[in-house]
Amino acid sequence: MVRQARSEATRRRIIDSAVDLINEIGYPASGLADIIERAELTKGALYYHFESKEAVATAIIEEGKDTILGAFRAAGRPSSPAIENIVHGLFVVAETIMADGVAQASCRLLRTFGGFNPTAKAAYGVLRHELAEGVTSAVEQGDLRSDVDAEAVVATVLASTLGAELVSSALADGRDLRRRFALNLEILLPAIVTEQSLGYYREFLARQSMRISPSKP
């Protein structure tokens, strides 16, 4: 039991050290030697847990994906409309990425690997599936406009969300992510929500947006 706990602690040190380096200097510039030095471990200790730098990255992607997905799911309420859950969920995801180093590093790694890493590719698929379930519920609830294709809505929301995270990371180190999500939704809602429901969701979005601190860029 003690040996297992020590092994888990060592693995955690490796991941946390890699996360710090990825968020500081990026994945390409972070070598295994840098991770070993940051973690204050031996090369043998690292290779006991991970066979390569990409294996470390894969573990970070998996953990970050679970954190982000968990935050999105936890934000939803069974009694709330699907569109409301999606909007609220995206804001909670923004807060999670801004506050959680593993989630930040995971997003950076998703952009680095794209479809070339099976875990990264699968993560995109899971996020798409989660949005698709919400959009399907919105159709059933009558909140989605009849002249828009549900698949197109899923693709657009996913692409705009990922794009906002990329731009926020590149230009503001992720500090304005909530604001960028809000700007996206201001444009998207009138394009996908019925005229009868639009007023309600605009007010809901405004309340969510008010939570953005004016001191943030």
N, C-alpha and C positions, 0 to 999 in steps of 0.2 A: 504493500500500500504506500509506504514512504517512497520507495523507488519510483512508483508510478506517478506520485504527486510531484517528485523532483523532475521527472521526465516531462510532464505537462508544463511545469514552470519554465523549463528550458525552451520548450517549443514556443511558449508564449513570449519569452524574451526575444526569440528570433523573429517572430511575426511583428512584435511591437517595434523592434529596431528597424526592420525593413519598412514598416509603415512610416516611421519618422523620416527615413531617408527618402522614400518615394515622394512624400509630401514636401520635403525640403528641396531636393535636387532632381527629382524625377526618376523613373525606373531605368532608363538607359544609362544614366550616370551612376547608378547605385550598383556596385559590384558585390560579389559574395564576400570579398575581403573587407569591404566597408561594413557589411552587415555583421560579420564576425567581430570586427573591432567595436562596433557600436554595442553589440550584445555582450561583449567581454567574455567570449567563449572561444573554444578551440575549433579548428576546422572539422575535426572528427565529430564534435558535438553537433555541429550544423548538419553534416552529412548523415548523421544517424537519423535525423528527422526529415530532411529534405535532400533529394538527389540533385537538385539544380536550383538556380535562381528562379527559373520559371515555375518550379514546384512551389516555392515560397509565394510567388505572385498568385498562383492558382488558389492557394489556401486563403490569401487575403481577399481575392475576388469572391470566393464562396462565402466567407464570413461577412463581408460587406454587403453582398446581395441579400443574405438572410436578415441582416440588420435593417436594410432599407425596405425590404418586402414586409418584414414584421411591423415596421413603423406605419407603412401604408395600410396594412390590414387592421392594425389596432385603431387607426383613426376612424374607421368606418363603424357605423351603428346600424343594426338591422332595421330599426324604425325610421331611418333617414332615407331620403331619395338617393338614388344611385349617383346622380350628377353631383349632389352635395357631398357625398362621400368621396368622390373622385377629387373634387376641388379641395376639400379639407385634407384629404390624404396627400395631395401634392405639396401642400404647405408644410405638413408634418414631415414629409420626406426632405424638403428643403432644410428644415430645422435640424433634422438628423444628420444630413450631409455636412452642414456647417459646424456641428458640434462634435461629431464622431470621426476620429482620425482614420479608423479602419474603413469607414464608409467613404471618406474622401479619397483615400488611396485606392480603394476598389474602383471608384469612378475613373480615376486616372488610368488605372490598368485596363479597364474595359476599352478606353479609347486607344490605348497602346496596342492591345492584341486584336480587338475586333473579333472577326470570325476565325482567326488563326489559332485561337486557343479554345478547345471544346467547352471548358467551363465558362469562359467569357461569352461564347456564342449562346450557350444554354441560358445564361443569365438574361440576355436580351429577350430570349423566348419566354422566360418566366414572367418578366415585366410586361411583355406584350399580352400574355394570357391573362394576367391580373386586370389590366385595363379592359380587355375584351369582355370579361365577365361583367364589369361595371357598365360598360356601354350596352351590352345585351339587356341588362336589367333596366337601363334608362329607356330603351326601346319599348320594353314591356310596360313600363310605367307611363308611357306616352309623352315623355319629356324631350325626346329626340325628334327633330324635324323629319317629316316623311320624305322630303326630297334630298336627303343626304344618305350616303351609304355608310352603314355601321362600320364596316372594315376600314373605310377611308378615315372615319373619325378616330378609330384606334391608332392607325398609322400616323395621323397628323398629331394627335396628342402626344404619342410616344416620341416622335421626331422633334417636336417643339420643346418637349421637356428635356430630352438629351442635349439638344442644341443650346438651350438656356444654361444648362449646367456647364457645358463646354465654354461658352462665352464668359460666364461669370467667373469660372476658374482662370481663364486666360487674362481677363481684364481687371478683375477685382479680387483675385485670390479666393473666390467663392463667397465673399462677404455680402454681395447683393443678390444672392440666389432667390430669396423669397420675392424680392421686388421684380425680378425677371420672370418668375413664374406668374406673378400677378399680371404683368403686362401681356404675357402670352394669353392668359385666360380672358382678359378684357377683349381681345380680338377673336378668340375662338368661340366664346359662348354665343354671341349673336349668330354665328355661322352654323351652329349645330343644335341649339335649343329652340323649341317652339316659341312662337310669339307670346302665347299665353303664360309660359313658364319663365320667360326671359327676365322679367322684372324681379321675380323672387330670387333668381340666381345671381343677378347683378347686385342685389342688396346683400346677399350672402357673401359674394366675393369682396364687396366693399368692406364688410365687417372683418373678413379675414385679412384684407390688405391693411386695415387700420392697426393691426398688431405689429406692422413693420415699424421699427424704431426710426424716427426721422433723422437720428444721428448717423445712421448707416448710409453708406454711399449708394 
